[in-house]
Amino acid sequence: MATRKEIAELAGVSQSTVSRLLNGDKSLKVKGQTRRRIMQAAAQLGYTAFTSRSIAVLNVPPHIDELQDAYFNSLREELNRAAEEQGTLVESFTSVDELVAIADDFDGFVAIGPASLDRTALAKLRDVLPYGVFIDTNPPPDWFDSVQPDLSQTMLDAIDALAGAGYQRIAFIGGVGSIMGLHDHVEDLRSLAFTEWSKRLGLRNDDLVYATGPFTVSNGKHLAQQLIDQHQSARTMPDALVVASDPMAVGVLQEFTDAGIRVPSDVAVVSVNNLPIAQYTAPPLSSFNIDQHELVYTALDTLRDAISRNRSVRRHVFISTSLVCRSSFAPRS
């Protein structure tokens, strides 16, 4: 393993600066560019014990729905716990401009939240802080890394589980958002994946896809009402339903209850997120769990790798999900 003296010589700094930085001395004040140069020198010499010591957290909360906020707030709490365990200092920002103004104080950044960000502002951030990871979203895939749940595979797993249990008319309720980068389609990855997998599997459910509006309780209730209005009297109701998020599913269950639709005997329901509320709905929701711990730790590992190797190739990591079964749907064993 390289010595601290060798790292200092390669980075062009004093040995004491390297030692204090490696020891996590919180009183040490060095520019972000200097820290990153030391990290890159350490990596080049094979010193593997070095971790990032100062990162910014760019918060882009939705401020639309309390339950939707809960998911991203939980992610932020998990990130803070992981950073503390690893001896990494974090500071939060709510706007790109705020971070750009003092970007040199940080090694890199992690962004959490669903809100869209202006590409001009992101370009400014890239120029002053080129190392960043987006969790759960991927607005500029050509500029920054990302770590996301594999929602396309989740949709396939949901369809397979329902079809394997004998359900034939499988519907979908979801919202809209940006799929990737500059392509602000009025479609979300979950609805896109559900539609494409349904076609490939030969499911005749084009008239059972309802994907518009935000991922909120009220919109879930609204779309469920549309589904009921168009299919209940015609006796063409689905026998199973995939909902894009737990907040929407809460609204769906409320509307089904009001309409006298029983879950799961009339319609089985599967959702995504596995928020704490999923345990307390009536009936309790079967939901695909997104491992936030794994999302956060993978994001931090990805960020450290980008900084230490001065990596210019962007890395996009997908994390698998797993179905937590409750009363709204139980697959065949």
SULLIN-V753613 format. One record per run of one state. SS is the DSSP state (alpha for helix, beta for strand, coil for the rest). FROM is the first residue (numbers start at 1). TO is the last residue. If there is no record, write none. Layout:
# SULLIN-V753613
ss/from/to
SS/FROM/TO
SS/FROM/TO
This chain:
# SULLIN-V753613
ss/from/to
coil/1/3
alpha/4/11
coil/12/14
alpha/15/22
coil/23/31
alpha/32/44
coil/45/53
beta/54/59
coil/60/65
alpha/66/85
coil/86/88
beta/89/93
coil/94/95
alpha/96/101
coil/102/102
alpha/103/105
coil/106/107
beta/108/112
coil/113/118
alpha/119/128
coil/129/131
beta/132/135
coil/136/144
beta/145/149
coil/150/150
alpha/151/164
coil/165/169
beta/170/174
coil/175/179
beta/180/180
coil/181/182
beta/183/183
coil/184/188
alpha/189/200
coil/201/205
alpha/206/208
beta/209/211
coil/212/216
alpha/217/231
coil/232/239
beta/240/243
coil/244/245
alpha/246/258
coil/259/267
beta/268/273
coil/274/275
alpha/276/279
coil/280/285
beta/286/289
coil/290/291
alpha/292/309
coil/310/315
beta/316/319
coil/320/321
beta/322/324
coil/325/325
beta/326/326
coil/327/328
beta/329/329
coil/330/333
